[in-house]
Amino acid sequence: MRRVSIFGATGSIGQSTLDLIGRETNRYHVVALTGGRNVARLAKDARRLGAEIAVTAHEELLDELRAALAGSGVEAAAGAGAIAEAASRPADWAMSAIVGAAGLLPGLRALEQGTTLALANKESLVTAGPLVIETARKHGATVLPVDSEHSAVFQALKGEDIASVERVILTASGGPFRDWSAERMAHVTVAEASTHPNWEMGQRITIDSASLFNKAMEVIETHEFFGIAPEKIEVIVHPESMIHALVGHNDGGLIAHVGPPDMRHAIGYALNWPERRPLPVARLDLAGIGRFSFEAPDETRFPALRLAREVMAEGGLAGAAFNAAKEAAMDRFLAGTLGFTGMAPLVERVLDRMSGEGSLGIDRFSLDNVTRIDAEARAIAMRQTAEE
């Protein structure tokens, strides 16, 4: 049996992963499940799948988790340290689906065990791509992409020489505000930004998608994971969300990955890699769909894409600062102290300040310097106002 762990088990990616594992319980032994505040769901899944340990990120919820697991034989733990310890337990395969920079350390700990890491945590590559790739290389581990776009690129490149790649095109749905004016977007509510037209995701990633920060992160991820030069990475708005990415070669041909907007495909591909196994996802009726549409992204209304290119040009710890400032800006949006269209300008001000101070350059990546820049960028973002 394959030993598997899921970090971020109570979120949308984690739940989709457990759905696939739960259909073939004879193939898997669950080592660790981690989650956030939904202790009831975490305990239920840990009991159902016979996990060795269940961990909540919140130490104050440990007693509640222990009570929910009483008599099950499943160990209970809480806190960031406990999550890191769970990630250090031997496993053949692990899903990294914790949202935000908090997902970096557990992923690194899993890689240090030689585990195959299915990476759904965008922030790991955005904040510390070289560190993640080097840790995997050093310990003989494998990193597999789980974002639908990067899974699509990964699959389209199978059997191809990456040296022949001329361009990589990531698709974006455009989110719920694709056709909204800048004036109307200035008054977007949290509820409006938390609803996606095509995908069922957690609140934070849905808001990232609505602002195209999600796509900006994926542009940086593409550069870090595949080593594709930034100028070869493009974004196209594709409202149907059925073409996930396209890879263009030097002979002018494009290879597209097409599938339903269901994350179980990318998860299942990583779970079963290097094989393909049947997955419970819809089969597309192309005649019924009729046509696919495309349009260029509007970087005036959605400046996050421009910021991603600036981050790649800056290099060093710019990705860590970018992500931390973005997370802090979203915290303020959720708290009602910053408007939806104020997030990108705030992130830009943080980057400009830190770049001007020379604090983003480094000789080498380490968890310590990534953590230091993360904290500094968050502090600056929380002090800034939308009018500065």
BELSULBEL-V376884 format. One record per backbone hydrogen bond with DSSP energy under -0.5 kcal/mol. NH is the residue of the N-H (numbers start at 1). CO is the residue of the C=O. If there is no record, write none. Layout:
BEGIN
NH_CO / NH_CO
END
This chain:
BEGIN
2_27 / 4_2 / 4_29 / 5_93 / 6_32 / 7_95 / 8_6 / 8_34 / 9_6 / 9_34 / 10_34 / 11_8 / 14_8 / 15_11 / 16_12 / 17_13 / 18_14 / 19_15 / 20_16 / 21_17 / 22_18 / 23_19 / 23_20 / 24_21 / 25_22 / 27_24 / 28_25 / 29_2 / 30_49 / 31_4 / 31_29 / 32_4 / 33_53 / 34_6 / 35_55 / 39_37 / 42_38 / 43_39 / 44_40 / 45_41 / 46_42 / 47_43 / 48_44 / 49_45 / 50_46 / 50_47 / 51_46 / 52_30 / 52_31 / 53_31 / 54_75 / 55_33 / 56_77 / 57_35 / 59_57 / 61_58 / 62_59 / 65_61 / 66_62 / 67_63 / 68_64 / 69_65 / 70_66 / 70_67 / 72_69 / 75_52 / 77_54 / 79_56 / 83_79 / 84_80 / 85_81 / 86_82 / 87_83 / 88_84 / 88_85 / 89_86 / 92_3 / 93_3 / 94_116 / 95_5 / 96_94 / 96_118 / 97_7 / 97_95 / 103_100 / 104_101 / 106_102 / 107_103 / 108_104 / 109_105 / 110_106 / 111_107 / 112_108 / 113_109 / 113_110 / 114_111 / 115_110 / 116_92 / 117_115 / 117_142 / 118_94 / 118_116 / 119_117 / 119_144 / 120_96 / 120_118 / 121_96 / 122_120 / 124_121 / 125_121 / 125_122 / 126_122 / 127_123 / 128_124 / 129_125 / 132_128 / 133_129 / 134_130 / 135_131 / 136_132 / 137_133 / 138_134 / 139_135 / 140_137 / 141_136 / 142_115 / 144_117 / 144_142 / 146_119 / 147_119 / 151_147 / 152_148 / 153_149 / 154_150 / 155_151 / 156_152 / 157_153 / 158_155 / 160_157 / 162_160 / 164_161 / 165_162 / 166_248 / 167_248 / 168_232 / 169_246 / 170_168 / 170_234 / 171_244 / 172_236 / 178_175 / 180_177 / 185_181 / 186_182 / 187_184 / 188_185 / 193_189 / 194_190 / 195_192 / 201_199 / 206_202 / 207_203 / 208_204 / 209_205 / 210_206 / 211_207 / 212_208 / 212_209 / 213_208 / 214_208 / 216_212 / 217_213 / 218_214 / 219_215 / 220_216 / 221_217 / 222_218 / 223_219 / 224_220 / 225_221 / 226_222 / 227_223 / 228_222 / 232_229 / 233_230 / 234_168 / 234_232 / 236_170 / 237_295 / 238_172 / 238_236 / 241_238 / 244_242 / 244_257 / 245_257 / 246_169 / 247_255 / 248_167 / 248_246 / 249_253 / 250_164 / 252_249 / 255_247 / 256_254 / 257_245 / 258_256 / 259_242 / 262_260 / 265_262 / 267_263 / 268_264 / 269_265 / 270_266 / 271_267 / 272_268 / 273_269 / 275_272 / 281_279 / 286_284 / 289_285 / 290_286 / 291_289 / 295_237 / 297_235 / 299_297 / 302_298 / 305_302 / 307_303 / 308_304 / 309_305 / 310_306 / 311_307 / 312_308 / 313_309 / 314_310 / 315_311 / 317_360 / 318_315 / 321_317 / 322_318 / 323_319 / 324_320 / 325_321 / 326_322 / 327_323 / 328_324 / 329_325 / 330_326 / 331_327 / 332_328 / 333_329 / 334_330 / 335_331 / 336_332 / 336_333 / 337_332 / 338_332 / 342_339 / 343_340 / 345_341 / 346_342 / 347_343 / 348_344 / 349_345 / 350_346 / 351_347 / 352_348 / 353_349 / 354_350 / 355_351 / 356_352 / 357_353 / 358_355 / 359_354 / 361_358 / 370_366 / 371_367 / 372_368 / 373_369 / 374_370 / 375_371 / 376_372 / 377_373 / 378_374 / 379_375 / 380_376 / 381_377 / 382_378 / 383_379 / 383_380 / 384_380 / 388_385
END
